[in-house]
Amino acid sequence: MTYSLRALPGLIALIVLLGGCDAGFTGEPLPNQPPETYLSVRDSSLVDNLSDEERLVSTVYVSWTGDDPDGYVAAYEFRYYDATTGPADVFWTRTIRNDSLVLLPIPPGSATANVVFEVRAIDNEGLADPTPARTVFPIRNSPPEIRLVSFELPPDTTFPIFSFSWQAEDPDGAVNLARIEVSFNDSTQFVALPPDVDFVTFVANFDRDDPTQTEVTARVYTGRAFRSTTIEVPGLRLDAENTFYVRAVDQADTSSALARHTWFVKKPRSRVLLVNDYRKATGSVVMAYHRAILRDFLPPGMPIDEWDISRPYVTGSAGNTPRSDALPPVPDPTLRQTLALWDYIYWVSTATVNSVVGNNLPYAAAVMDLFFERGGRILVHSPVTQPRDPEANLGNPAILMLPLSDLLVLPDSVRRLELPSGAAITPVSAPPGVAEALPPLQSNRFFINELPYFAEGATIIPLYEADYRYLSRSGRRGTWPYPRTVASISADARVALFGLPLVNELSGEPELVGADGDPEAGRRAVMLLLRSLGFPER
């Protein structure tokens, strides 16, 4: 590097000056100065500024700032406490935020409180503001509210598995809810549930073999995922009317008004369930016939549980009928757990496969997995008819459950299929595990609404085929070739389907008789299916 001669004297003078200076600093360093803290609420107390009507809710939003004269604010600490008790044993909470939503405490049983809120800044050397910013909040407690979800209430009668859902709110904020309290038939004694629970399934601890048992506890399962708990609620009455009470309680032990629902709980007494899904006013005749079959087949004295889901009735060609309101409004977990109470189900229906909407079996079939996992067996008596809306019927759970591979869709050239009186209904296979052959049958009336169905594949065993005839749109009649199956069973003998009615719904006379005219042949055929399914037998 080169320098101009003209600049050389100045450079020499600078070197001399620097050489004569001491590189160290002298004197005492200044002490660290504490930070200052400021609340957004400038008043040191709001108690005198607000009337009782203007008191704040117990959840308040608070913000603050701070500065440090010789460094920077690294964090804050805040605390709050009742003004009447003071800050003893109240710890500071550390944060790097400048604000917080705080639930201020109200003493249990009190409606109001004056709560001190303090915040102090902490500087980069850990020194705290010795004079924290402070104010007093006058707050009031607002009682929580709770209401049962009406469209998920249990029906008028249930078996001892049922669910309730509710919506609980607190004007002071959700964090102010302390618990939910529930009770059966007693509005003074309650069992506590966590405050975030809003759906509960109760499972009664009942013994179906104890006829003297009239009142039991019920285990609590929370959420729609059916999470098990150790909580039990006493006082549930069996074969009697019950009232369910629920209330919300906040942190100040203030309770909401009671919400309640009254319904009847029916105790199961059998492993066999007869389902009345015959949705016509004439169903009493039909159900008496099927009830007699079960009673004659089952061991003497064995009880039969019945579930009537026949209403509302189907009338004429009214189209879609609403699903029965006797079914639980929540299929999973309520209906799933309820169906698994039994080992055997005998289901009699007016319609199952022609519509997902309104029919009861599709609703139940979608949640029958637990029933089958526990070894359940089911016999379904239901006519097979064309879907009212094939597109809307795709994926019908009843079709997926029943031993059929597909429904018959008539070609445009065919007006209808007919099963004339006296037409042969021929057994084509024996039910699994049954040595006795199915009896040959014949129709005892003229059938036009009940169709055959496809029963193909290794998992389905066709049992009966019927000699249907077709009527073309041009008026010509002929023998219908295929399919002709009207009864079938799954190869694992878990599900059987009988697709023709057995009894006249008005007169009670058999609609299927033996090929020799034997009026009892249809009953014997059904009993052989029950034997194959493993129903208890006398």
C-alpha positions in Angstrom: 0.0 0.0 0.0 1.3 3.5 -0.8 0.5 6.8 0.9 0.7 10.4 -0.4 3.5 12.4 1.2 1.0 15.2 1.7 -1.0 12.9 4.1 2.0 11.6 6.0 2.1 14.2 8.9 -1.6 13.5 9.8 -1.0 9.8 9.8 2.0 10.1 12.2 0.0 12.3 14.5 -2.9 9.7 14.6 -0.4 6.9 15.5 1.1 9.0 18.3 -2.4 9.8 19.7 -3.5 6.2 19.7 -0.3 5.1 21.2 -0.8 7.4 24.1 -4.4 6.1 25.0 -5.3 3.3 27.6 -7.3 0.5 25.9 -9.3 -0.3 29.2 -12.5 1.4 30.6 -12.5 2.9 34.1 -15.3 3.5 36.6 -18.2 1.4 38.0 -20.8 -0.1 35.6 -24.4 1.0 36.1 -26.7 -1.6 37.8 -29.3 -3.4 35.8 -32.5 -1.4 35.7 -35.8 -3.2 36.2 -38.4 -3.2 33.4 -41.8 -1.5 33.5 -45.1 -3.2 32.8 -48.3 -1.7 31.5 -51.8 -3.2 31.4 -54.2 -2.3 28.6 -56.7 -1.6 31.4 -55.3 1.6 33.0 -57.6 1.7 36.0 -56.1 0.0 39.1 -59.6 -1.1 39.9 -62.8 -1.4 38.0 -64.9 -2.2 41.0 -66.1 1.3 41.5 -66.6 2.0 37.8 -69.1 -0.8 37.1 -72.5 -1.5 38.6 -73.5 -5.0 39.6 -75.4 -5.3 36.3 -72.3 -4.3 34.4 -70.0 -6.8 36.0 -67.8 -8.7 33.6 -68.2 -12.4 32.8 -65.6 -14.5 34.4 -63.6 -15.2 31.2 -61.8 -11.9 30.3 -59.3 -11.0 27.6 -56.3 -9.1 29.1 -53.4 -7.6 27.2 -50.2 -5.9 28.4 -46.9 -4.4 27.3 -43.5 -3.8 28.9 -40.2 -2.0 28.2 -36.7 -2.1 29.7 -34.4 1.0 30.0 -31.1 -0.9 29.6 -32.0 -4.1 27.8 -35.2 -5.8 26.5 -38.2 -7.6 27.9 -37.7 -11.4 27.6 -40.9 -12.6 29.1 -43.9 -11.8 31.4 -45.4 -13.4 34.4 -49.0 -13.0 35.5 -51.2 -14.2 38.3 -54.7 -13.6 39.6 -56.5 -14.2 42.9 -59.6 -13.2 44.8 -59.2 -9.8 46.4 -60.6 -11.0 49.7 -58.1 -13.8 50.1 -54.9 -12.2 48.7 -52.0 -13.7 46.7 -50.8 -16.2 49.3 -49.8 -19.5 47.6 -50.7 -18.1 44.2 -47.9 -18.8 41.7 -46.8 -16.7 38.8 -47.4 -18.1 35.3 -44.7 -17.4 32.8 -45.4 -16.5 29.1 -43.8 -14.7 26.2 -47.2 -13.6 25.0 -48.6 -10.1 25.4 -52.2 -11.2 26.0 -54.3 -14.1 27.3 -57.9 -15.2 27.7 -58.2 -15.9 31.4 -60.8 -17.6 33.4 -61.0 -15.7 36.7 -62.0 -17.6 39.8 -65.3 -17.2 41.6 -65.6 -18.9 45.0 -67.9 -22.0 44.9 -71.5 -21.0 45.6 -70.8 -17.3 44.9 -72.4 -15.3 42.1 -69.8 -12.5 42.1 -66.2 -11.8 42.9 -63.5 -9.1 42.8 -60.4 -10.6 41.3 -57.0 -9.0 41.2 -54.9 -9.5 38.1 -51.2 -8.7 38.1 -48.6 -8.9 35.4 -44.9 -8.2 35.5 -42.2 -7.9 32.8 -39.0 -10.0 33.0 -35.9 -8.5 31.3 -33.1 -10.3 29.5 -31.1 -10.6 32.7 -34.0 -12.2 34.6 -34.9 -9.1 36.6 -38.7 -8.8 37.3 -40.6 -5.5 37.5 -40.9 -4.9 41.3 -44.2 -3.0 40.8 -46.4 -5.3 38.7 -49.1 -3.7 36.7 -52.4 -4.4 38.5 -56.1 -4.1 38.3 -59.2 -5.5 39.9 -61.9 -7.1 37.8 -65.4 -7.2 39.2 -66.9 -10.4 37.7 -70.1 -12.2 37.9 -70.9 -15.9 37.3 -73.4 -16.8 34.6 -75.0 -20.3 35.0 -74.3 -22.8 32.2 -77.0 -24.1 29.9 -77.6 -27.6 28.6 -80.2 -29.1 26.2 -80.7 -32.6 24.9 -80.4 -33.1 21.2 -84.0 -33.9 20.3 -83.4 -35.9 17.1 -81.1 -38.3 18.9 -83.3 -39.0 21.9 -84.1 -42.7 22.6 -87.5 -43.8 21.3 -90.5 -44.4 23.6 -89.3 -47.9 24.4 -85.7 -49.3 24.3 -83.8 -52.3 25.5 -81.2 -51.6 28.2 -78.7 -50.1 25.8 -79.5 -46.5 24.9 -77.7 -43.2 24.1 -78.1 -39.5 24.9 -76.4 -36.5 23.4 -76.6 -32.9 24.6 -75.2 -29.5 24.0 -73.7 -27.6 27.0 -72.7 -24.0 26.9 -71.4 -21.5 29.5 -71.7 -17.7 28.9 -68.3 -17.4 30.7 -66.6 -19.7 28.2 -66.3 -23.4 27.6 -63.3 -23.5 30.0 -65.6 -22.5 32.8 -67.6 -25.8 32.6 -66.4 -28.1 35.4 -68.5 -31.2 34.7 -71.6 -32.8 33.4 -73.9 -34.6 35.9 -76.3 -37.4 35.0 -78.9 -39.4 36.9 -81.7 -41.9 36.5 -84.9 -41.3 38.3 -83.4 -39.0 40.9 -83.1 -35.3 40.5 -81.0 -34.8 43.6 -78.2 -37.4 43.3 -75.9 -37.2 40.3 -72.9 -38.9 38.8 -70.2 -36.6 37.3 -68.9 -36.9 33.8 -66.0 -34.9 32.2 -67.1 -31.5 30.9 -66.2 -32.2 27.3 -68.5 -35.3 27.1 -71.5 -34.6 24.9 -72.6 -38.1 23.8 -73.0 -41.1 26.1 -74.2 -44.7 25.7 -75.5 -46.5 28.7 -75.2 -50.3 29.0 -77.2 -51.8 31.8 -75.7 -54.4 34.1 -78.6 -56.8 33.8 -79.0 -60.6 34.2 -81.6 -61.9 31.8 -81.9 -65.1 33.8 -82.9 -63.3 37.1 -86.6 -62.6 37.1 -86.4 -60.7 40.4 -84.0 -58.0 39.0 -85.8 -54.7 38.6 -83.2 -52.0 39.2 -79.6 -52.0 38.0 -76.6 -49.8 37.4 -75.6 -48.8 33.9 -72.0 -48.6 32.6 -71.1 -45.4 30.8 -69.4 -45.4 27.3 -68.5 -42.0 25.9 -68.5 -40.6 22.4 -69.6 -42.2 19.2 -66.5 -44.4 19.3 -68.0 -46.2 22.3 -65.1 -45.5 24.6 -65.2 -47.6 27.8 -65.1 -45.9 31.2 -65.2 -47.0 34.9 -68.2 -44.8 35.5 -71.5 -46.4 36.5 -74.9 -44.7 37.1 -77.3 -46.3 39.5 -81.1 -46.4 39.6 -82.1 -47.7 36.1 -85.4 -49.5 36.3 -86.1 -52.5 34.1 -89.5 -53.2 32.5 -90.5 -49.8 33.8 -90.6 -46.1 32.9 -87.4 -44.1 33.5 -86.5 -40.5 33.6 -83.0 -39.4 32.6 -81.7 -36.1 34.1 -78.6 -34.2 33.0 -77.2 -30.8 34.0 -74.0 -28.8 33.5 -72.0 -27.5 36.4 -69.5 -24.7 36.2 -66.3 -23.9 38.1 -68.2 -22.0 40.7 -70.5 -25.0 41.3 -73.4 -23.3 39.7 -75.7 -25.7 37.9 -77.8 -25.3 34.8 -81.5 -26.1 34.7 -82.2 -29.8 34.4 -82.8 -31.4 31.0 -84.8 -34.6 31.1 -86.3 -37.4 29.0 -88.7 -40.1 30.0 -89.0 -43.5 28.2 -89.6 -47.2 28.9 -86.7 -49.7 29.3 -87.5 -53.3 28.4 -85.4 -56.1 29.8 -84.3 -58.9 27.5 -85.2 -62.4 28.8 -84.1 -64.6 25.9 -81.3 -65.3 23.5 -83.9 -65.3 20.6 -85.4 -62.1 19.2 -88.5 -61.9 17.1 -88.6 -58.7 15.0 -92.0 -57.5 13.8 -91.1 -55.5 10.7 -94.4 -56.3 9.0 -95.6 -52.8 8.3 -99.3 -53.3 7.7 -102.3 -53.1 9.9 -102.8 -56.9 9.2 -99.5 -57.7 10.8 -101.0 -59.3 13.9 -102.2 -62.3 11.9 -98.9 -62.8 10.2 -96.9 -62.4 13.4 -99.1 -64.8 15.3 -98.2 -67.4 12.7 -94.5 -66.9 13.0 -94.6 -66.6 16.7 -96.3 -70.1 16.8 -93.5 -71.5 14.6 -90.8 -70.3 17.1 -92.7 -71.5 20.1 -93.2 -74.9 18.6 -89.5 -75.1 17.6 -87.7 -73.7 20.7 -87.4 -75.6 23.9 -90.6 -75.6 26.1 -90.8 -72.6 28.3 -88.0 -70.7 26.6 -88.9 -67.0 26.4 -88.9 -65.0 23.2 -88.1 -61.4 23.1 -90.0 -59.3 20.6 -89.3 -56.0 19.0 -92.1 -54.2 17.2 -90.7 -51.9 14.5 -93.8 -52.1 12.3 -94.9 -48.5 12.5 -95.6 -46.3 10.7 -97.5 -48.7 8.5 -97.2 -48.9 4.7 -100.5 -48.0 3.0 -101.1 -48.7 -0.6 -98.6 -47.2 -3.0 -97.7 -44.3 -0.7 -94.0 -44.6 -1.8 -91.3 -44.2 0.7 -92.4 -44.8 4.3 -90.2 -43.3 7.1 -88.0 -45.7 9.0 -89.6 -46.9 12.2 -89.2 -44.5 15.1 -89.0 -47.5 17.4 -85.4 -48.0 16.2 -82.6 -46.1 17.9 -81.9 -42.8 16.0 -78.2 -43.5 16.3 -77.1 -46.7 14.5 -73.6 -46.7 15.7 -73.0 -47.5 18.5 -76.5 -47.7 19.9 -78.2 -50.1 17.4 -75.0 -52.0 16.8 -74.7 -52.8 20.5 -78.4 -53.5 21.0 -78.6 -56.1 18.2 -75.6 -57.9 19.7 -77.7 -58.6 22.8 -79.1 -61.7 21.1 -77.7 -64.8 19.5 -80.6 -65.5 17.1 -82.9 -63.2 15.3 -86.2 -64.1 13.4 -87.0 -61.1 11.3 -90.4 -60.8 9.5 -90.7 -57.9 7.1 -92.9 -56.5 4.4 -89.9 -55.0 2.5 -86.2 -55.1 2.8 -84.4 -54.9 -0.6 -86.4 -52.5 -2.6 -85.3 -49.3 -0.9 -82.5 -48.1 1.4 -84.7 -45.2 2.5 -87.5 -46.0 4.8 -87.0 -49.8 5.1 -85.8 -51.0 8.5 -83.5 -53.9 7.7 -81.0 -51.9 5.6 -80.6 -49.5 8.5 -80.0 -52.5 10.9 -77.9 -54.6 8.5 -75.3 -51.8 8.2 -74.4 -52.3 11.9 -74.9 -56.0 12.4 -71.2 -56.8 12.2 -70.9 -57.1 16.0 -74.0 -59.4 16.1 -72.2 -61.7 13.6 -68.8 -61.4 15.2 -70.4 -62.8 18.4 -71.8 -65.8 16.5 -75.2 -64.4 15.7 -77.6 -66.2 13.3 -80.6 -64.6 11.5 -83.6 -65.9 9.4 -85.3 -63.2 7.3 -88.9 -63.6 5.9 -89.2 -60.9 3.3 -90.6 -60.7 -0.2 -88.0 -59.7 -2.9 -89.3 -56.9 -5.1 -87.9 -54.6 -7.7 -86.3 -51.4 -6.3 -88.4 -48.3 -6.6 -85.3 -46.4 -7.6 -82.4 -48.7 -8.6 -79.8 -46.0 -8.5 -80.8 -44.9 -5.0 -80.8 -48.6 -3.9 -77.2 -49.3 -4.8 -75.2 -50.6 -1.9 -78.4 -51.5 0.1 -76.9 -53.1 3.2 -79.8 -55.6 3.4 -78.9 -57.0 -0.1 -75.2 -57.2 1.0 -76.2 -59.2 4.1 -78.8 -61.5 2.7 -77.9 -64.7 0.7 -78.6 -63.3 -2.7 -76.2 -62.2 -5.4 -78.4 -59.8 -7.3 -82.0 -58.6 -7.8 -84.0 -59.4 -10.9 -84.7 -56.5 -13.2 -87.5 -57.4 -15.6 -86.8 -56.7 -19.3 -89.0 -54.0 -20.9 -90.8 -56.7 -22.9 -92.1 -58.3 -19.7 -95.0 -56.8 -17.9 -94.8 -59.0 -14.8 -94.0 -62.4 -13.4 -96.7 -64.7 -12.1 -96.6 -67.7 -9.7 -100.0 -69.3 -10.3 -101.9 -71.2 -7.6 -100.7 -74.7 -7.6 -97.2 -73.8 -9.1 -94.4 -76.1 -7.9 -91.9 -74.7 -5.4 -89.1 -77.3 -5.5 -86.3 -77.9 -3.1 -82.9 -77.8 -4.9 -80.4 -78.2 -2.0 -80.5 -79.3 1.6 -79.7 -76.7 4.3 -76.2 -77.1 5.8 -76.0 -79.6 8.7 -79.6 -80.9 8.3 -80.1 -84.5 7.4 -83.8 -84.2 6.6 -84.7 -83.0 3.1 -86.8 -79.9 2.6 -90.4 -80.7 1.8 -91.7 -80.0 -1.8 -94.1 -77.1 -1.8 -96.7 -75.5 -4.0 -98.3 -72.1 -4.0 -101.8 -71.8 -2.5 -102.6 -68.5 -4.2 -101.8 -66.3 -7.2 -98.5 -64.4 -6.6 -97.6 -61.4 -8.8 -95.6 -59.0 -6.5 -93.0 -61.4 -5.1 -90.0 -62.0 -7.4 -87.3 -64.7 -7.6 -83.7 -63.5 -7.2 -80.2 -64.5 -8.2 -78.4 -66.8 -5.8 -75.0 -67.4 -7.4 -71.5 -68.0 -5.9 -69.8 -70.3 -3.5 -71.1 -68.4 -0.4 -74.8 -68.9 -1.3 -76.9 -72.1 -1.3 -80.2 -71.9 -3.2 -82.9 -73.9 -1.3 -86.1 -73.5 -3.2 -86.9 -72.6 -6.9 -90.4 -71.7 -8.0 -92.1 -72.3 -11.4 -92.7 -68.7 -12.4 -94.4 -67.7 -15.6 -94.1 -64.4 -17.4 -96.7 -62.1 -19.0 -95.4 -60.1 -21.8 -96.5 -56.6 -22.7 -98.2 -58.1 -25.8 -100.3 -60.4 -23.6 -98.3 -63.6 -24.2 -97.6 -66.0 -21.3 -94.7 -68.4 -21.0 -92.4 -70.2 -18.6 -89.9 -68.0 -16.9 -86.4 -69.5 -17.3 -84.1 -67.8 -14.8 -83.6 -66.9 -12.0 -86.2 -68.9 -10.0 -84.7 -68.9 -6.4 -87.2 -68.0 -3.7 -85.3 -69.2 -0.6 -81.6 -69.5 0.2 -79.0 -69.7 3.0 -75.4 -68.6 3.3 -72.9 -71.4 3.1 -71.7 -70.7 6.6 -75.3 -71.0 7.9 -75.4 -67.6 9.4 -78.2 -65.9 7.3 -81.2 -67.4 5.6 -83.9 -65.8 3.4 -87.4 -67.0 2.7 -88.8 -64.8 -0.1 -92.4 -65.9 -0.3 -95.1 -65.2 2.4 -96.2 -68.3 4.3 -99.6 -67.1 5.5 -102.5 -65.0 4.3 -102.4 -61.7 6.2 -106.2 -61.6 6.4 -107.4 -65.1 6.9 -104.4 -66.7 8.5 -104.5 -69.6 6.0 -101.2 -71.0 4.6 -100.1 -69.5 1.3 -97.6 -72.3 0.7 -98.6 -75.9 1.2 -97.0 -79.2 0.6 -96.9 -80.7 -3.0 -99.5 -83.2 -1.6 -101.6 -80.4 -0.1 -100.2 -80.6 3.5 -100.9 -77.3 5.1 -98.0 -77.8 7.6 -95.3 -78.3 5.0 -94.3 -74.6 5.0 -93.9 -74.6 8.8 -91.7 -77.7 8.5 -89.5 -76.0 5.9 -89.0 -73.0 8.2 -88.1 -75.2 11.1 -85.5 -77.0 9.1 -83.9 -73.6 8.3 -84.0 -72.8 12.0 -82.2 -76.1 12.7 -79.6 -75.3 10.1 -79.0 -71.8 11.6 -78.5 -73.4 15.0 -81.6 -71.9 16.8 -82.2 -73.7 20.2 -84.4 -76.7 19.6 -86.7 -78.7 21.8 
